[in-house]
C-alpha cells in the first residue's frame, strides 16, 4: 500500500495521476496494491463521478 493512505485517498491520488484510464482500472490497481474492500469504499454515484472527472482531467 502506498504510504499508508486510505483506500479513498489512494483512489483520488491515482485518479489525479493519469495512470488509470477508468474507475474499473483504478479499482483493479488498488486491489493489486493490496487494498481491501475496494468495492465498499468506492461505491456510489458521487464518488464515481468525482473519480471519473479527475481521470478525464488528468488524461486531457
C-alpha positions in Angstrom: 0.0 0.0 0.0 1.2 3.4 -0.8 2.4 5.5 2.1 -0.3 4.3 4.5 -3.1 6.1 2.6 -6.7 5.0 3.0 -8.4 3.4 0.1 -10.2 6.6 -0.8 -7.1 8.7 -0.5 -5.2 6.4 -2.8 -8.1 6.3 -5.3 -8.1 10.0 -5.6 -4.3 10.1 -5.9 -4.4 7.5 -8.7 -7.2 9.4 -10.4 -5.2 12.6 -10.4 -2.1 10.9 -11.7 -3.4 9.9 -15.1 -2.1 6.3 -14.5 -5.6 4.8 -14.7 -8.0 5.2 -17.7 -11.2 4.2 -15.9 -12.7 3.7 -12.5 -12.7 0.0 -13.1 -9.0 0.1 -13.9 -8.4 2.2 -10.8 -10.2 -0.4 -8.6 -8.1 -3.2 -10.1 -5.0 -1.2 -9.4 -6.0 -0.7 -5.8 -6.6 -4.4 -5.4 -3.2 -5.2 -6.9 -1.6 -2.8 -4.4 -3.2 -4.7 -1.5 -6.2 -2.5 -0.6 -9.2 -4.5 0.8 -12.9 -3.9 0.4 -12.4 -1.6 -2.6 -16.0 -2.1 -3.7 -17.2 -0.8 -0.3 -15.1 2.3 -0.2 -15.6 3.3 -3.8 -19.3 2.6 -4.1 -21.8 5.3 -5.0 -22.6 7.7 -7.8 -21.0 10.8 -6.2 -17.6 9.3 -5.6 -17.6 7.6 -9.0 -18.4 10.9 -10.7 -15.6 12.6 -8.8 -13.1 9.9 -9.9 -14.3 9.9 -13.5 -13.9 13.7 -13.6 -10.4 13.5 -12.2 -9.4 10.7 -14.5 -10.6 12.6 -17.5 -8.9 15.8 -16.4 -5.6 14.0 -15.8 -5.7 12.3 -19.2 -6.5 15.5 -21.1 
